[in-house]
Structure formats: structure tokens, C-alpha cells
Amino acid sequence: MSRLLDPPVVHHASGAAVDRTVAVLAYPGMSVFETGIVTEVFGLPRPELDVTWYDLRVCAERPGPVPVVGGASLHTPYGLDVLASAGTVIVPGVPDVTADPSPRVVAALRRAHRRGARITSICSGAFALAAAGLLDGRRATTHWRYADLLARRYPAVEVDPDVLYIDDGDVLTSAGSAAGLDLCVHLVRRDHGAAVANAVARRLVIPPHRDGGQAQFVEAPVTADPDDDRIARSIAWALAHLAEPLTVARLARQAHMSTRTYLRHFSRATGTSPIRWLVAQRVRASLALLETTEASVEEVAAAVGFDSPVTYRHHFGRAMRTSPSAYRRAFRTGAAPPVGAKGAGQAGV
């Protein structure tokens, strides 16, 4: 049997040791794209970040060659015992959403969950988690094409087809394949904070967080519209002026549109409304201030454009499922982040 020796750990200020091993499951007939996402985020060494990085293991039900899409094969010496012993377990999209995962895979996922591992799925990998019973009574997501099927096959799961990912503490699910990048960067943020997550996102040439849900991708893409450029320019302007009072009318003026036209084009481009987008951006901008400065909550609220600390705390709580002060304590001390952020990645947080 394969065995994982001396997993990397980070010793927090609290004295707790957190397992940084990441195991991703390889299936026969899988696309390697989602495995590549996991490899890129967790497998590459990042000495420039000056933090203890992850130790990645690609695992298969049967160690050895795993045939993948395109006629190639992926070879791994690691089996399900390594998967079940990792600190984070990631299940990429399954090759057949109508078939059940093998009993051995189900047993390994359950063992990992029982011992406290963080279980994560990308795209249709949610079907494997659901088959193991790990999504029962939970809110979860998957690719919009499979959301109805997931809900029919596993009625105990509360399926949300509109979000990019959902963080339910010890079990996390993401939408279509590329949303796995959003979720993986989110995991880095949970483990290492905003600054490190942002650095990883920059190296991947992706935004640290995408706004809107996957609903914006359900219909066929619309014909390119020059008005979209005006929306993009207004967004860039808003990000540079977050601390100022911003209204839909002011944003519309930046785009040289009427308010009504701006609302329509903004919603089509982002999957959310300008006000919800602004709230999300302001909450996100506050994270680094909470982590890296001594500014009071009142000062942080003002610096990112909230009109009062009460409003800031309200929106922060809705988005992060914790308070600004609790978030600061968790990330400033290096302690494990508070369980929550249910609905992270949801449009309108």
C-alpha cells in the first residue's frame, strides 16, 4: 500500500498543526484540465511567498497508469489510502454523471471526512461527494448543465446552480471546470490570507475573485457589444474610487449611458447588479486592511467606502459569515479561519 510520509504542517500561533497535504483523485477517462488546475495552484513550489506550501499527491483507485481523455495515460504510485489521509481531498469532474463511483472511492471519501479532512469537488465531482453522503443536508453546486440531475439523483442535497462555488466549511463544491480555479484560490485565501491568495492569482493571470454566478454563462454568448467596453471602463473606474460615494447614476455617467441602460448592460456583463457588485468589492478590499493594518473597524469601513461601521459589519457578515473583528483575529494570529463563508462566490454577497 502507498503511504504518505511526513506531511507538511503549519504550526499556527495557537499551537495547532494544520495538515497541508492535498490529494486529487484521478479517474480513468477523465479530462486532465481540472487536475491541472489543482496541480498549478497546490503542486508548484512557491518559495517567493515565504509560507509553508502544500504537498500534492495525485491518487487513483488503483495505483499505476490511469487512462485519460486523448489516449494518454497518467501514472501515479498513490492509492486511496493516501487520498483518505490527506488534509484536503479534491475530486475533479467524474467521467459519467449517471454512474455511481466505486464503493472503494466512496469509502475513502467517507474515511477522509470522518478524520476531519477538507473535501472539495470541481464541476461534476459533486456527484461523487453526493454518492458518499457528504452533501446530504448541505447547499452545494455543480456545473449548470448537471444541476437538475444532481438534485434529482440526490434529493437530500440543496443544489444551487447559480454560484461559482460554495464553502460549507469542511465540504466545498464548485461549478464548471474553470470555477475550480476560483475555489482553489479561495482555499489558499482561507489557509494563507488575502495577500498570498492575490499573489497566486496574479501568477495565474486571473482575478482573485470573479463576481457573479455561473448563471451568466448558461445561455449562448451574445454578440460582442461595444457597450460592454464602456461597462468594463466604468468598473475599472469604480475600483479606483471605492472610498468615494458611488451610485448607479454616477457609474452610468462614467459609461455615458442612462441609468436604465447601464443597469441592463451591467447585469448582462457581470451577472449581478452594480450595488451588489460594489458591496462585494468593498468587502473584498477590506480583507487586506484587516489582515495587514492596525486600523479600527470604523477606519476600515470608511477606507473602502461604507457609509457607516454598522453597514460595513452587516455586509461583511453576510458575505463572510463572520465579523470583521473575528476575521482579523483569525488571520492576524494565523489561526484557522472561522468556518463559514457559506455561499462564497454567490452573486450579490
Secondary structure, 3 states (H helix, E strand, C coil): CCCCCCCCEEECCCCCEEECEEEEEECCCECHHHHHHHHHHHHCCCHHHCCCCCEEEEEECCCEEEEECCCCEEEECECHHHHHHCCEEEECCCCCCCCCCCHHHHHHHHHHHHCCCEEEECHHHHHHHHHCCCCCCCEECCCHHHHHHHHHHCCCCEECCCCCEEECCCEEEECCCCHHHHHHHHHHHHHHCHHHHHHHHHHHCCCCCCCCCHHHHCCCCCCCCHHHHHHHHHHHHHHHCCCCCCCHHHHHHHCCCCHHHHHHHHHHHHCCCHHHHHHHHHHHHHHHHHHHCCCCHHHHHHHCCCCCHHHHHHHHHHHHCCCHHHHHHHHHHCCCCCCCCCCCCCCCC
